[in-house]
Amino acid sequence: MSKLILGIETSCDETAAAVIEAAGDGRLILRSSVVASQIELHRRFGGVVPEIASRAHTEAIVRITTEALGRAGTSVDGLSGIGVTYTPGLIGALLVGVNFAKALAYSNGVPLVGVNHIKAHAAATFIAADATKGAVQELGAAPLPTEESPALALIASGGHTSILLLRSPTDYRTLGRTRDDAMGEAFDKIGRVLGLPYPGGAALDRLAAEFLESGRTPSFTLPPVAIAGDTLDFSFSGLKTCVLDMINHQRMKGEEPDPAELAAALTITITSSVTRRLEEVLELTGARTLFAAGGATANSHLRRALAELAARRGVRLYLPPLSLCGDNGAMVAAQAYFELLEGNVAPPSLNGLATGESEL
């Protein structure tokens, strides 16, 4: 018998809700996914303003959830569970989603699941099909990891960069993470300094692609982001500072940097550092399956580099479609389903925990 799970996501600047059907054969099928982006609200500031984000979530969450249920052809009474992101993220934004989900679940007698945002990104790779446009589109879901066949996951976004070892859809161990800035944050902030459209990461990706596809090579190199020594962590702050210093130095001389060349150098540096670190961890763990998810994994150069790494190492690579790379409710619903199978139902005391307060 199939089950319907509602997922609610408000950890940063997208208000999102989605309904996942857990079919009788165990496949997860996306029945609806609605996302209200706040890009236009934050564009003038060049980054997310937490108070504005919280207010926008409050204004949108009822409408977005109602639309997601309607598109899935169901109501709250037809749900087997409600999942909501409770950590990590912006505390004010998280509280909007958590409090709304608690009220919706407890007033209707539906089990509530608190979902870790980083776990949810990985869970996007387990969604087998997309039925939101009528005809069912197969997505090539990743196999579920087990103790005997663990998987490695790269989660890279504007707020997080982590390498995880998965022994099941609910059993995650962090092997490495950023000690400061995240991958997506570095792309976005450098894009802002260059005067590129917000968010800067997408614009940098386009510029880098154009530069590299023309056959050109950057005339300079940048420092790697993988920390040397007895650690699997990253640090993006030094790279970001180096690039910002380069830009300021050129402008002090009355020159403007070539945004395309800088985008290409930045992309090559980050991609090569991350894939080398992943190769190191694959060797260390013996994992034969690699997942990559999160907004920054929409970067075209990174996706190609991951495919090359997988081919070179003989491992299976699974990437969610671009529509499920950024923050969305589908990934939350998927993770909530697996948590429900383990009996992990949230208590009425469920609360939001900000970034840094609750890490894997």
Number of C-alpha atoms within 10 A of each C-alpha: 7 12 16 25 30 33 31 32 34 33 33 23 26 24 32 27 33 31 34 31 26 23 13 10 8 12 16 26 25 27 26 24 28 24 20 17 15 17 16 10 16 17 14 10 11 20 18 18 15 16 12 15 23 23 13 21 28 17 12 16 24 13 14 21 24 16 17 25 22 13 18 20 12 15 14 18 11 13 21 19 23 28 37 33 32 30 26 24 26 24 21 21 28 25 25 23 26 26 16 15 25 25 13 15 21 12 9 12 14 18 20 28 31 25 27 22 26 28 25 28 31 29 27 31 25 25 26 21 20 19 17 17 11 8 9 14 14 12 17 15 18 22 15 16 19 13 10 9 15 21 29 28 25 25 26 27 25 19 23 25 28 22 26 25 22 26 18 16 22 18 15 19 13 16 17 20 21 22 15 14 19 22 30 24 24 25 26 23 20 23 24 20 14 19 12 18 15 20 22 23 28 20 20 28 23 16 18 23 18 16 20 18 10 9 7 11 12 15 8 8 11 16 15 20 23 22 16 10 7 6 11 19 20 25 19 24 18 16 19 22 13 12 20 15 12 14 20 15 14 12 12 10 8 8 11 13 14 10 20 20 21 26 27 23 22 25 22 21 17 22 22 17 17 23 19 13 20 21 15 12 19 20 12 9 13 13 19 17 22 25 25 26 28 28 24 26 23 24 19 16 20 21 16 12 16 25 18 14 19 20 12 10 13 11 17 17 20 24 25 27 14 13 11 21 24 22 25 27 32 33 37 36 36 33 30 32 29 17 19 19 10 11 11 17 18 18 12 11 7 16 17 26 21 19 15 9 10 13 13 14
